Amino acid sequence: MRLVDLTLGRQRFGIGVAPFVDAGSVRDRWQDLDLAHTRTAYGAGLRIAWNQSTVLFLDHGIAREDRLLFFGIGQVF
């Protein structure tokens, strides 16, 4: 969700947030799949679009077992 667009000098930025929820499980055989052992995680991320082509992102995810802070640089393509 885009929150704000701004210009600093000759650089254009778009700032947004990305909430997320995930669920899944791991099994040796697909026949053993059941919903009783499903794990869930949730979190939110900050997105900074820089000049409409480069995206900086910082995500923080939380699960029952652990937490993770992840930073990355990517492109919209």
Contacts in CASP RR format, 6 or more apart in sequence:
PFRMAT RR
TARGET T0000
AUTHOR 0000-0000-0000
METHOD contacts of the structure
MODEL  1
MRLVDLTLGRQRFGIGVAPFVDAGSVRDRWQDLDLAHTRTAYGAGLRIAW
NQSTVLFLDHGIAREDRLLFFGIGQVF
1 16 0 8 1.000
1 17 0 8 1.000
1 18 0 8 1.000
2 14 0 8 1.000
2 15 0 8 1.000
2 16 0 8 1.000
3 14 0 8 1.000
3 15 0 8 1.000
3 16 0 8 1.000
3 17 0 8 1.000
4 14 0 8 1.000
4 15 0 8 1.000
4 16 0 8 1.000
5 12 0 8 1.000
5 13 0 8 1.000
5 14 0 8 1.000
5 15 0 8 1.000
6 12 0 8 1.000
6 13 0 8 1.000
6 14 0 8 1.000
6 15 0 8 1.000
7 13 0 8 1.000
11 50 0 8 1.000
11 51 0 8 1.000
12 50 0 8 1.000
12 51 0 8 1.000
12 52 0 8 1.000
13 48 0 8 1.000
13 49 0 8 1.000
13 50 0 8 1.000
14 47 0 8 1.000
14 48 0 8 1.000
14 49 0 8 1.000
14 50 0 8 1.000
15 46 0 8 1.000
15 47 0 8 1.000
15 48 0 8 1.000
15 49 0 8 1.000
16 46 0 8 1.000
16 47 0 8 1.000
16 48 0 8 1.000
17 44 0 8 1.000
17 45 0 8 1.000
17 46 0 8 1.000
17 47 0 8 1.000
18 44 0 8 1.000
18 45 0 8 1.000
18 46 0 8 1.000
18 47 0 8 1.000
18 57 0 8 1.000
18 59 0 8 1.000
19 42 0 8 1.000
19 43 0 8 1.000
19 44 0 8 1.000
19 45 0 8 1.000
20 42 0 8 1.000
20 43 0 8 1.000
20 44 0 8 1.000
20 45 0 8 1.000
20 59 0 8 1.000
20 61 0 8 1.000
21 40 0 8 1.000
21 41 0 8 1.000
21 42 0 8 1.000
21 43 0 8 1.000
22 40 0 8 1.000
22 41 0 8 1.000
22 42 0 8 1.000
23 38 0 8 1.000
23 39 0 8 1.000
23 40 0 8 1.000
23 41 0 8 1.000
24 38 0 8 1.000
24 39 0 8 1.000
24 40 0 8 1.000
25 33 0 8 1.000
25 37 0 8 1.000
25 38 0 8 1.000
25 39 0 8 1.000
27 33 0 8 1.000
39 63 0 8 1.000
39 64 0 8 1.000
39 65 0 8 1.000
40 63 0 8 1.000
40 64 0 8 1.000
41 61 0 8 1.000
41 62 0 8 1.000
41 63 0 8 1.000
42 61 0 8 1.000
42 62 0 8 1.000
43 59 0 8 1.000
43 60 0 8 1.000
43 61 0 8 1.000
43 62 0 8 1.000
44 59 0 8 1.000
44 60 0 8 1.000
44 61 0 8 1.000
45 57 0 8 1.000
45 58 0 8 1.000
45 59 0 8 1.000
45 60 0 8 1.000
46 57 0 8 1.000
46 58 0 8 1.000
46 59 0 8 1.000
47 55 0 8 1.000
47 56 0 8 1.000
47 57 0 8 1.000
48 55 0 8 1.000
48 56 0 8 1.000
48 57 0 8 1.000
49 55 0 8 1.000
49 76 0 8 1.000
50 56 0 8 1.000
52 76 0 8 1.000
53 75 0 8 1.000
53 76 0 8 1.000
53 77 0 8 1.000
54 73 0 8 1.000
54 74 0 8 1.000
54 75 0 8 1.000
55 73 0 8 1.000
55 74 0 8 1.000
55 75 0 8 1.000
55 76 0 8 1.000
56 71 0 8 1.000
56 72 0 8 1.000
56 73 0 8 1.000
56 74 0 8 1.000
57 70 0 8 1.000
57 71 0 8 1.000
57 72 0 8 1.000
57 73 0 8 1.000
57 74 0 8 1.000
58 69 0 8 1.000
58 70 0 8 1.000
58 71 0 8 1.000
58 72 0 8 1.000
59 68 0 8 1.000
59 69 0 8 1.000
59 70 0 8 1.000
59 71 0 8 1.000
60 67 0 8 1.000
60 68 0 8 1.000
60 69 0 8 1.000
60 70 0 8 1.000
61 67 0 8 1.000
61 68 0 8 1.000
61 69 0 8 1.000
61 70 0 8 1.000
END
